Amino acid sequence: MIEISSTLSLDESELEFAYIRASGPGGQNVNKASTAVQLRFDVSHSPSLPAEVKERLTRLGGSRMTYEGVLVIVARRYRTQEQNRTDATQRLTTLIHKALEVPPQRVHTRPTASARAARLEAKKQHGQLKRNRQSGGKDWE
C-alpha cells in the first residue's frame, strides 16, 4: 500500500512498472543496463480515487496521459532501478496530492462604476486619436 494521505492510499497492484534503458550520458552502463523506470497508473479505472480527483489528476497529467486514461511517468534521474522506482512513485504521489486540493470557487464580480468610466474614457481617447489620423485631421501633417 502506498499512503497518499490519511484518507487515501493506493494498492501497489494498481501500479505497473516497466524497466527501460535510459538515454543520455553514462558510458557502458547506459547501453547495457535497463535502469530507467516507466510507471503506468490507470487513472480512469482506479477504484482508489474519487471521480473529482480523477478529473483533476487527468488535467494535471497533461501530455503524460494516454487516450485510455493511463498516466505514464518516466524516471531516469538515477543510476539504479530502485532509486528510479522510488522517484517515479514519489512523483505520482506528489501529483495525486495536487489533485486532492480543491480549487477555490471563483466569485463573479462586476466592474466598479469608476472602472467602467475609465474604460469608456480610454475608448473615447483612442477613437479621437484614430479620427485625427484620417486625412483632414487637425493633428495630421
N, C-alpha and C positions, 0 to 999 in steps of 0.2 A: 504494500500500500504506500502510495506517495501522498503525504499530507500537504494539502494546499492551504487550507485554513482550518479553524476549529470546527467548522460545519461541513467542509468539503474535502474529500480525498478521492484519489484516482486509483483504480486497481491496475497493477502493473501489466495485466493481461490485455489492457486496452492500448498499450504502447507496443509498437513494432519497431525493432532496431535492425538496421542493416549496416554492415561494415564495408566501406568502400575505400579505395586508395585516395589519399589526399593529394592535392595538386600543390605546386609551388616548390620552394627550395627545401632541401632536406637531404640531398645526396641519395645514396643507395637505399636508405631506409624507406624513403618515399616510394621508390619503384617496386619494392618487394613486400611491404607490409601494408595491410588494409587497416589503417588506424583511424580514418575519418568515420564518423557515425552519422547515419541518416535516421532520424527519429520520425516515425509516422504516427499521427494520432487522429483517429476518425472522429472529428468534432460532431458531425451531423448525426451519427448513430451512437454517441456516447450516453450510456444510462446515468452517468455520474453528474452530468452538468444540466442545470435548468435551461429552459428554452431561451430565456433572455440572455443568459451568459453565453450560450452557443452563438447567438446572433452577434453579440459584441465581439466575441473571440474570432468569428469569421471575418468581421470588419477589420479587426486589429491584425489578423494574419496577412491580409493583403495578397501580395504575389506568392506567398508561401502556401496559399490554399490551392488545392486542386479543384476541378469542376465537381468532383464527387464529394467534396466537403472534408477532405483529408488535409490536415496541417502537416507540412514537411519541414523539419528543422535539420539543417546540416551543420555538424560541429566538427571542425578540423583544426582548431586552435592549438591543441596539444599534441604531443608525440605518442601518447598511449591511448588505447581504446577505452580504458577505464576512465581516464580524465575527460575524454571527449564525450563519453556516455553521460557522465555526471554533468558536464557543461550543457549538453542538449536537454537533459531533464530539468536543469535549473532554469534554462531559457524558457521552456514550456511552462514551468511553474510561475515565472515572472509574467508571462503573457496572460495566463489564467487569472493571476492576481489583478492585473489591469482590467480584465474583462469583468471581474466581480464588482468593480467600482461602478456604481450607478451614476451616470452623468446628471448634473443638476438640470432641472427643468428651466427652460428659457422663459422669462417673464416678458410678455409682449408689452412694449411701452409705445406711447405716441410722442412725436416730436413736440417740444415746447413751442409756445407762441413766438418767443424770440428766435428760436431756431428756424421756424417757418418764415418769419420776416427776413432773417438774414439770407435764407436761400433765395427768396424772391428778389431781394436787393441785388444779390450776386448775378441772378439771371438777367435783371434789367441792365446792369453794367456790361455784361457780356454781349447782350443784344445791341446796346449802344455802340460798343467797340466795333462790332461787325457792320453796323449801319455806317459808321464813319469810314470804314474801309471801301465802301462801294463808291463808284465813280460819282463825283459831285459832292462827296462828303467834305465837311469843312476842315477836318484834320488831315485829309489825304493830300499829298503833294506829288 
